[in-house]
Amino acid sequence: MSLLVEAGLRRVLSEPASSNSPPTELPPLPSWNGGRELVDISNRDSLYKVMEEE
């Protein structure tokens, strides 16, 4: 499998870059509100307490 991947990478990387086509715009990355933190990870005792609850 690794030989197949290596051969594919070599083929793609050996091709010259197409300078005729304009660069494509990437869509914006998704974002969301994940809520607030549930525990202060710098407080080891609080962190272990939350980890033991689950």
ChimeraX commands (.cxc) that place a marker at each C-alpha (Angstrom):
marker #1 position 0.00,0.00,0.00 radius 0.5
marker #1 position 2.82,2.40,0.85 radius 0.5
marker #1 position 4.39,1.81,-2.59 radius 0.5
marker #1 position 1.11,2.75,-4.23 radius 0.5
marker #1 position 0.83,5.96,-2.19 radius 0.5
marker #1 position 4.45,6.82,-2.88 radius 0.5
marker #1 position 4.02,6.30,-6.62 radius 0.5
marker #1 position 0.92,8.48,-6.64 radius 0.5
marker #1 position 2.63,11.26,-4.72 radius 0.5
marker #1 position 5.66,11.16,-6.99 radius 0.5
marker #1 position 3.43,11.39,-10.05 radius 0.5
marker #1 position 1.40,14.31,-8.74 radius 0.5
marker #1 position 4.41,16.22,-7.42 radius 0.5
marker #1 position 6.40,15.75,-10.62 radius 0.5
marker #1 position 3.72,17.42,-12.77 radius 0.5
marker #1 position 4.34,21.12,-13.43 radius 0.5
marker #1 position 1.94,23.52,-11.77 radius 0.5
marker #1 position -0.73,24.85,-14.08 radius 0.5
marker #1 position -0.11,28.60,-14.27 radius 0.5
marker #1 position -2.96,29.16,-16.74 radius 0.5
marker #1 position -5.73,28.57,-14.25 radius 0.5
marker #1 position -6.42,31.26,-11.61 radius 0.5
marker #1 position -6.11,30.23,-7.98 radius 0.5
marker #1 position -9.38,29.04,-6.53 radius 0.5
marker #1 position -10.95,30.69,-3.52 radius 0.5
marker #1 position -11.33,28.40,-0.55 radius 0.5
marker #1 position -14.67,28.43,1.26 radius 0.5
marker #1 position -14.60,29.87,4.78 radius 0.5
marker #1 position -14.00,27.44,7.61 radius 0.5
marker #1 position -17.08,26.52,9.64 radius 0.5
marker #1 position -17.45,28.01,13.08 radius 0.5
marker #1 position -19.83,27.32,15.93 radius 0.5
marker #1 position -20.41,28.19,19.53 radius 0.5
marker #1 position -19.14,25.29,21.59 radius 0.5
marker #1 position -20.37,26.80,24.85 radius 0.5
marker #1 position -18.20,27.77,27.75 radius 0.5
marker #1 position -15.56,25.63,29.41 radius 0.5
marker #1 position -16.77,23.17,32.02 radius 0.5
marker #1 position -13.57,22.95,34.04 radius 0.5
marker #1 position -10.37,24.95,34.47 radius 0.5
marker #1 position -7.71,22.59,33.11 radius 0.5
marker #1 position -5.01,24.39,35.09 radius 0.5
marker #1 position -6.71,23.16,38.29 radius 0.5
marker #1 position -5.63,19.53,38.47 radius 0.5
marker #1 position -8.04,18.56,41.25 radius 0.5
marker #1 position -11.06,19.93,39.36 radius 0.5
marker #1 position -9.91,18.26,36.17 radius 0.5
marker #1 position -9.52,14.85,37.81 radius 0.5
marker #1 position -12.91,15.21,39.52 radius 0.5
marker #1 position -14.65,15.85,36.18 radius 0.5
marker #1 position -12.77,13.00,34.50 radius 0.5
marker #1 position -13.84,10.56,37.24 radius 0.5
marker #1 position -17.52,11.53,36.90 radius 0.5
marker #1 position -17.81,10.31,33.31 radius 0.5
marker link #1:1,2 radius 0.2
marker link #1:2,3 radius 0.2
marker link #1:3,4 radius 0.2
marker link #1:4,5 radius 0.2
marker link #1:5,6 radius 0.2
marker link #1:6,7 radius 0.2
marker link #1:7,8 radius 0.2
marker link #1:8,9 radius 0.2
marker link #1:9,10 radius 0.2
marker link #1:10,11 radius 0.2
marker link #1:11,12 radius 0.2
marker link #1:12,13 radius 0.2
marker link #1:13,14 radius 0.2
marker link #1:14,15 radius 0.2
marker link #1:15,16 radius 0.2
marker link #1:16,17 radius 0.2
marker link #1:17,18 radius 0.2
marker link #1:18,19 radius 0.2
marker link #1:19,20 radius 0.2
marker link #1:20,21 radius 0.2
marker link #1:21,22 radius 0.2
marker link #1:22,23 radius 0.2
marker link #1:23,24 radius 0.2
marker link #1:24,25 radius 0.2
marker link #1:25,26 radius 0.2
marker link #1:26,27 radius 0.2
marker link #1:27,28 radius 0.2
marker link #1:28,29 radius 0.2
marker link #1:29,30 radius 0.2
marker link #1:30,31 radius 0.2
marker link #1:31,32 radius 0.2
marker link #1:32,33 radius 0.2
marker link #1:33,34 radius 0.2
marker link #1:34,35 radius 0.2
marker link #1:35,36 radius 0.2
marker link #1:36,37 radius 0.2
marker link #1:37,38 radius 0.2
marker link #1:38,39 radius 0.2
marker link #1:39,40 radius 0.2
marker link #1:40,41 radius 0.2
marker link #1:41,42 radius 0.2
marker link #1:42,43 radius 0.2
marker link #1:43,44 radius 0.2
marker link #1:44,45 radius 0.2
marker link #1:45,46 radius 0.2
marker link #1:46,47 radius 0.2
marker link #1:47,48 radius 0.2
marker link #1:48,49 radius 0.2
marker link #1:49,50 radius 0.2
marker link #1:50,51 radius 0.2
marker link #1:51,52 radius 0.2
marker link #1:52,53 radius 0.2
marker link #1:53,54 radius 0.2
view
